[in-house]
């Protein structure tokens, strides 16, 4: 049996008329009659007393009419629940972000996203870069916000912006009084860096080799927040994205000094599954992020 068949039988029983029931379902009376006859043949009973006017229901017809009504009500409930679920899925975007962008950017983006798209939900989780790629690959995150984005056979990488890197120093450090430093000024300095498995650590090492600079690595961490704390406590200097130091600079805990190395930047990007179609909320968040670059310490990726 089909839902159309159930609806037709329900309408005929409700209107007590073959022609009216057929009209309500958009079919001819002859087609409706044929459907009824097929159902009666399949069930082996008569559903309607055709000797009565208006059309009467047999005992079996009453039982079948109630069955049609109950099934159609259940279908209506199912359709409503399914549509609600589809809307919820389509209006939710799950974002995995590196800590530094999360702490400095995501709060503002969440507010703007909620203002623009009040019907949508933005769920953010902060992770190490390697875990972000895993989450996107596994499908537990729709989008990933990473530095030094890398595309692969299954992962697409969308450039976002390049962030200027500057020297981070405690206010009492001799280099903190400079308006600008050159790479050679870093020779022999105590340096707080990143863990060696991170892309930004590899980029720093490449930069030091190219400039012939040798620093004294005294501490290393897997996130910018810990590096900023170590520098603020006087453990050494570092090189960090300028945007990530704004709060500490305002508090007087850090000084950012321009580094004469225009090619040294931290690229940011968005990663997602190549084969996965982004839902409306994910596309909206992606559009918001890519238009959110502000002048000063970050510029759109060319």
Order of alpha helices (4+ residues) and beta strands (2+ residues): alpha-alpha-alpha-beta-beta-alpha-beta-alpha-beta-alpha-beta-beta-beta-beta-alpha-beta-alpha-beta-alpha-beta-beta-alpha-beta
